[in-house]
Structure formats: C-alpha cells, structure tokens
Amino acid sequence: MSFGENIAPLVGRCMIAALFVLSGVNKLQNWDSTTLYMAEHGISMIQPLLALSVVVELGAGLGLVLGFRTRLMALILFAFTLVVSFQLHDFWTMGDTEGARLETALFAKNMAIAGGLLVLVGLGAGSWSYDSWKGD
C-alpha cells in the first residue's frame, strides 16, 4: 500500500474522533449547562444519561484514534449520533424559525458524520491501527 492509502484512514479516524472526544471533554467542563440543555429537550434521567454520553464519546472516540475495535467503536458512535440527533436536533417541531434552520444544519451535519462512521464499520480501521497490528 502507498503512504496515502495508509495515512488517509488514520487521519480520517482521528478527525472523526476529535469531534466526539472534544464533545465529551466539553460536557465534563460544562456539566451544569449541558444538564440544562438536556432538560430543555425533555430528557429524563439526565445525570446517568449525561455520564453515559461522556463515557461513550471519550471511550469510543479514543478507540477510533487508536484503531482499537474500530468497527465496534464506529457502530457505537453511529447509534449514539442517531439517538442524539433525533432527540436534540428536532428541527421538525420548531416551525420556520432561525432556530429551526440551525437545528436542521446540525442534524444534517450529524447525518454526514453518521455516514462516515458507517464507512468505518464497513471498511475497518486501515493498516495503521491496533486492529491491523493484532490481526483483527
């Protein structure tokens, strides 16, 4: 394989993972405001779900960086992204407002990220990864 074929999956995994890792860190740093945001969207059991989202974002995000069980980590993040998108970016309930346009853009962005995660589920981590090194 060429250098580009080796490096592209690694860089792509890291770019996707950065979104989740930074989001998890942000939730930890802004726990109270994240709790309020979730409450505004009618989420129940906020504290355990917020803790779970931090674990998922940090754990699976770092797993993607390392290429550790990449297909599983990408599948977990894919499911997480779908649930969060439909629960928190519910533009279809907002009418024709500026907020609805913003939520539409965020929802579309999340669907694109989910698509990238599905590519990782299908193709795996690439050769520069823990998975490749261990022969998974």
QUICOR-V654180 format. One record per residue. RES is the residue in one letter. PHI is phi in degrees with one decimal (NA if undefined). OMEGA is omega in radians with two decimals (none if undefined). Layout:
RES|PHI|OMEGA + RES|PHI|OMEGA
This chain:
M|NA|3.11 + S|-76.5|3.10 + F|-56.8|-3.13 + G|-62.6|3.11 + E|-68.6|3.10 + N|-83.4|-3.02 + I|-80.3|-3.07 + A|-58.2|3.11 + P|-63.2|3.11 + L|-63.9|-3.14 + V|-64.0|3.11 + G|-60.9|3.10 + R|-60.2|-3.12 + C|-65.9|3.14 + M|-67.0|3.10 + I|-66.3|-3.11 + A|-62.9|-3.11 + A|-56.8|3.12 + L|-58.3|-3.09 + F|-74.1|-3.14 + V|-63.8|3.12 + L|-63.5|3.10 + S|-65.8|3.10 + G|-63.3|3.10 + V|-64.0|3.11 + N|-60.4|3.11 + K|-63.7|3.10 + L|-64.4|-3.11 + Q|-73.9|-3.08 + N|-126.0|-3.05 + W|-54.9|-3.06 + D|-65.4|-3.14 + S|-69.9|3.07 + T|-67.2|3.08 + T|-60.3|3.12 + L|-63.5|3.12 + Y|-59.7|3.12 + M|-65.9|3.12 + A|-62.9|3.12 + E|-62.8|3.13 + H|-99.5|3.03 + G|75.0|3.12 + I|-75.6|3.04 + S|-103.1|-3.09 + M|51.0|-2.99 + I|-61.2|-3.05 + Q|-59.6|3.13 + P|-66.2|3.13 + L|-69.3|3.09 + L|-66.2|3.10 + A|-61.6|3.11 + L|-62.6|-3.13 + S|-65.2|3.09 + V|-64.2|3.13 + V|-62.3|-3.14 + V|-63.9|-3.09 + E|-64.4|-3.14 + L|-72.4|-3.09 + G|-64.9|-3.12 + A|-71.0|3.09 + G|-62.6|3.11 + L|-67.2|3.05 + G|-59.7|3.09 + L|-63.9|-3.14 + V|-57.4|-3.11 + L|-77.9|-3.03 + G|72.7|-3.13 + F|-93.9|-3.10 + R|47.3|-2.98 + T|-57.5|-3.11 + R|-61.3|3.13 + L|-67.8|-3.14 + M|-60.9|3.13 + A|-65.9|3.11 + L|-65.6|3.09 + I|-61.7|-3.14 + L|-67.9|3.06 + F|-60.4|3.14 + A|-62.3|3.12 + F|-58.5|-3.12 + T|-62.9|3.12 + L|-64.0|-3.12 + V|-60.3|-3.12 + V|-62.7|-3.11 + S|-62.8|-3.12 + F|-72.8|-3.11 + Q|-83.9|-2.98 + L|-106.3|-3.13 + H|-117.9|-3.03 + D|-85.1|-3.10 + F|-59.9|-3.09 + W|-68.4|3.12 + T|-99.1|-2.93 + M|-102.9|-3.08 + G|74.2|-3.10 + D|-95.1|3.14 + T|-129.7|3.07 + E|-63.2|3.09 + G|-60.9|3.12 + A|-65.9|3.11 + R|-65.1|3.10 + L|-62.9|-3.13 + E|-64.6|3.07 + T|-62.9|3.13 + A|-63.8|3.12 + L|-65.1|3.11 + F|-63.2|-3.14 + A|-63.3|3.09 + K|-59.6|3.14 + N|-64.9|3.10 + M|-66.5|3.08 + A|-65.3|3.09 + I|-63.2|3.10 + A|-59.8|3.08 + G|-62.2|3.08 + G|-62.0|3.09 + L|-64.8|3.09 + L|-64.9|3.06 + V|-61.5|3.10 + L|-64.2|3.08 + V|-59.6|-3.09 + G|-76.4|-3.01 + L|-101.1|-3.12 + G|84.4|-2.95 + A|-83.1|-3.00 + G|94.0|-2.99 + S|-76.6|3.12 + W|-95.4|-3.08 + S|-158.8|3.03 + Y|-59.3|-3.12 + D|-56.7|-3.13 + S|-68.0|-3.14 + W|-63.2|3.14 + K|-85.9|3.10 + G|82.0|-3.14 + D|-83.7|none
